[in-house]
Amino acid sequence: MTMVRRAPVARAGVALAVTAVFAAGCTSGPAGSARPASTTAPTASTAPAAAPAFAADLGPKITALMDELSVPGAIVYVDVPGKGTWLTAFGSSTTEGAPPMSTDNHMRIGSVTKSLTAEVVLQLVDQGAIGLDDPVTKYLPGVPNGENIAIRQLLGMTAGIFNFTEDDYFNLTLDKDPHKPWTPFECIGIGLAHPPYFPPGQGFHYSNTNYEILGVIAERVGKAPLQKLMQDLVFAKLGMRSTSLPVYDDTAIPDPHSQGYMYGTNVEGNVAYNAALAGNKAAAQITVAPGTKPNDVTDLPSNGVASGAAISTIGDMVIWAKALGTGSLLTPATQAARTTFDPRGNYGLGVEKAFGGLIGHNGAVPGFQTFVGYQPEKGATVIVMANLLLAPNTYFGEALPADGIAQLVQQTVLPE
């Protein structure tokens, strides 16, 4: 189910706007169960000797939620000035209970990639090479109505362009041939073949297509592949040595890494997502039979590069969270533009505003789900990386495990 989507989320009475990228496809066999019999209950494994006081309360809550959502493993980082720093791993890197999850593991970070792509574009804005209010056709001719779509609208999800991961044919093809890689131009073509959701600037709809277009524009303006631009403009500047952006057909993950898992099919995910948007909770879930395991989708394509292909570690995401939240690589004016949030989606320019004043991005991609947040007022950081995409038999809006754990952290350590 490779699709970035937004759906209303409510857990413990707190509303949250969530982005999900569904996995690229499902291996053959039955859908997984809510409680795989071979999966041991998650337990904290690499807690530092001098864990902060909040860890004693927070740890059991995380363990209970992971068990409820059938999450094999997760890595959690919490840093709150005045309260302490906590880095720990829970559970396992596989559904077999071993090896234990490690805080050094690489994982796919899904739509957190959008914040990195936006960073590249915004640095090009600061260089004077791109204008936020320039029309798309200045850089990429052929986009329907592109003369009326601004770069700012692509970044902020107000362009109205159809999200290619919501296309029926795309999802059917993923289920039939999950290992098929899709080029950025194939993804863009699918999105542009549909009528727009609304005229530019007159609505909000989260769209992967926007960011595949932005990736192409960045390459044309920057005169280099997006992988090199991201390395030179972001990773090298910040010392993010364990983060990479693979090309569209590279499915390898650097070692060490955990396995990644998902339940259900792409078509089922599309149905659940649309049901969530329509408020139909009964249909807004991946319904699975008891007693079966999730599918191992570790090595499936991410299906989209600029919108969701990056791979990283918890350590690098800690670095990125602060840089994203403070704008350390941008001019103050550009950072102010990035963090001006549209109330229709709580979305800025490649950045979201979530619960507890945390700003950052979440992401989900075949087998993995990530939340990256930074609270500028308190200088607090919350990062969660999990090796399950979406919990089964759970309302779509509450089934993203990293988001659920991050919200627990916020409620326990960073109450509003």
Rosetta blueprint (number, residue, H / E / L):
1 M L
2 T L
3 M L
4 V E
5 R E
6 R E
7 A E
8 P E
9 V E
10 A E
11 R E
12 A L
13 G L
14 V E
15 A E
16 L E
17 A E
18 V E
19 T E
20 A E
21 V E
22 F L
23 A L
24 A L
25 G L
26 C L
27 T L
28 S L
29 G L
30 P L
31 A L
32 G L
33 S L
34 A L
35 R L
36 P L
37 A L
38 S L
39 T L
40 T L
41 A L
42 P L
43 T L
44 A E
45 S L
46 T L
47 A L
48 P L
49 A L
50 A L
51 A L
52 P L
53 A L
54 F H
55 A H
56 A H
57 D H
58 L H
59 G H
60 P H
61 K H
62 I H
63 T H
64 A H
65 L H
66 M H
67 D H
68 E H
69 L H
70 S L
71 V L
72 P L
73 G E
74 A E
75 I E
76 V E
77 Y E
78 V E
79 D E
80 V E
81 P L
82 G L
83 K L
84 G E
85 T E
86 W E
87 L E
88 T E
89 A E
90 F E
91 G E
92 S E
93 S L
94 T L
95 T L
96 E L
97 G L
98 A L
99 P L
100 P E
101 M L
102 S L
103 T L
104 D L
105 N L
106 H E
107 M E
108 R E
109 I L
110 G L
111 S L
112 V H
113 T H
114 K H
115 S H
116 L H
117 T H
118 A H
119 E H
120 V H
121 V H
122 L H
123 Q H
124 L H
125 V H
126 D H
127 Q L
128 G L
129 A L
130 I L
131 G L
132 L L
133 D L
134 D L
135 P E
136 V H
137 T H
138 K H
139 Y L
140 L L
141 P L
142 G L
143 V L
144 P L
145 N L
146 G H
147 E H
148 N H
149 I L
150 A E
151 I H
152 R H
153 Q H
154 L H
155 L H
156 G L
157 M L
158 T L
159 A L
160 G L
161 I L
162 F L
163 N L
164 F H
165 T H
166 E H
167 D L
168 D H
169 Y H
170 F H
171 N H
172 L H
173 T H
174 L H
175 D H
176 K H
177 D L
178 P L
179 H L
180 K L
181 P L
182 W L
183 T L
184 P H
185 F H
186 E H
187 C H
188 I H
189 G H
190 I H
191 G H
192 L H
193 A L
194 H L
195 P L
196 P L
197 Y L
198 F L
199 P L
200 P L
201 G L
202 Q L
203 G L
204 F L
205 H L
206 Y L
207 S L
208 N H
209 T H
210 N H
211 Y H
212 E H
213 I H
214 L H
215 G H
216 V H
217 I H
218 A H
219 E H
220 R H
221 V H
222 G H
223 K L
224 A L
225 P L
226 L H
227 Q H
228 K H
229 L H
230 M H
231 Q H
232 D H
233 L H
234 V H
235 F H
236 A H
237 K H
238 L H
239 G L
240 M L
241 R L
242 S L
243 T L
244 S E
245 L L
246 P L
247 V L
248 Y L
249 D L
250 D L
251 T L
252 A L
253 I L
254 P L
255 D L
256 P L
257 H E
258 S L
259 Q L
260 G L
261 Y E
262 M E
263 Y L
264 G L
265 T L
266 N H
267 V H
268 E H
269 G H
270 N H
271 V H
272 A H
273 Y H
274 N H
275 A H
276 A H
277 L H
278 A L
279 G L
280 N L
281 K L
282 A L
283 A L
284 A L
285 Q L
286 I L
287 T L
288 V L
289 A L
290 P L
291 G L
292 T L
293 K L
294 P L
295 N E
296 D E
297 V L
298 T L
299 D L
300 L L
301 P L
302 S L
303 N L
304 G L
305 V L
306 A L
307 S L
308 G L
309 A L
310 A L
311 I E
312 S E
313 T L
314 I H
315 G H
316 D H
317 M H
318 V H
319 I H
320 W H
321 A H
322 K H
323 A H
324 L H
325 G H
326 T H
327 G L
328 S L
329 L L
330 L L
331 T L
332 P H
333 A H
334 T H
335 Q H
336 A H
337 A H
338 R H
339 T L
340 T L
341 F L
342 D E
343 P L
344 R L
345 G L
346 N L
347 Y E
348 G L
349 L L
350 G L
351 V L
352 E E
353 K E
354 A L
355 F H
356 G H
357 G H
358 L L
359 I E
360 G E
361 H E
362 N E
363 G E
364 A E
365 V E
366 P L
367 G L
368 F E
369 Q E
370 T E
371 F E
372 V E
373 G E
374 Y E
375 Q E
376 P L
377 E L
378 K L
379 G L
380 A E
381 T E
382 V E
383 I E
384 V E
385 M E
386 A E
387 N L
388 L E
389 L L
390 L L
391 A L
392 P L
393 N L
394 T L
395 Y L
396 F H
397 G H
398 E H
399 A L
400 L L
401 P H
402 A H
403 D H
404 G H
405 I H
406 A H
407 Q H
408 L H
409 V H
410 Q H
411 Q H
412 T H
413 V H
414 L L
415 P L
416 E L
